[in-house]
Amino acid sequence: MFSNIFKKIKKTQYVNSSTIAKEFNISATELNQIFKDLDWAKKQGRWWVATKSGLNHGAKEEYNPKNKQKYIKWNNNIKHNHELISMIKKLKQEKKENISKPKNTNKLSNIKKKQKGDKYEEYIADFFRNLEYTVWEHGKEKGVEDSSIDLFIKKEKHIYFVQCKNWEKWKINHKEVKATRTDVREYLKNNQEFWNLIKNYHMKILYVTPKRCLTKSAYKYIEENKEIVEYQVIPIK
């Protein structure tokens, strides 16, 4: 009797993101972004790693010693998850709408967007210098390796990890704020010497934008975590 039951039990199958993405006719990059938006996975250095929620949804982290690659595999049943299916449908609908929209010739190029962002960072750096803060323009120095920290600003025993946002169309949601907390935590973990210098300071993350552009969920999250996250609107004058 028991042997018949065991024969019916199928071994759990795990597949990678590329396999799942192929079934839904999207790219693995798009699928990984969806996993990030669902808070099931996050970027840690060069690798994608599973969050606690991701592990609860069937993620399994693996490591290949031959090529020294870390990666996530997912329980094959994940492709039936309603949240995932809903996000994929939303992605496809957005792609369909974007194709049908006429191209906006006034849309800023990536280079101009970066120039606009850099200009705002410089403005904010000078803004806080005028308030007698010590400023380290971390984003300008580190570029793409800035770990979401554009500026470090310090005054007395207070230090802020500043992220400046000056995009044309941008809504910061609570997941973005949470992700920044993770990025800052990882940065300090990987820069022990710097951490030793500032560990006795009162530390906060500071979001700065030229206009109000947070979602309701972001405002709520910041309010609930105001001892470690702060938001300021500082327009360019």
Beta strands, then each sheet from edge to edge (+ up, - down):
strand 1: 14-16
strand 2: 41-44
strand 3: 47-50
strand 4: 59-64
strand 5: 69-75
strand 6: 134-136
strand 7: 151-155
strand 8: 158-164
strand 9: 202-209
strand 10: 229-233
sheet 1: 1+ 5- 4+
sheet 2: 2+ 3-
sheet 3: 6+ 7- 8+ 9+ 10+
end
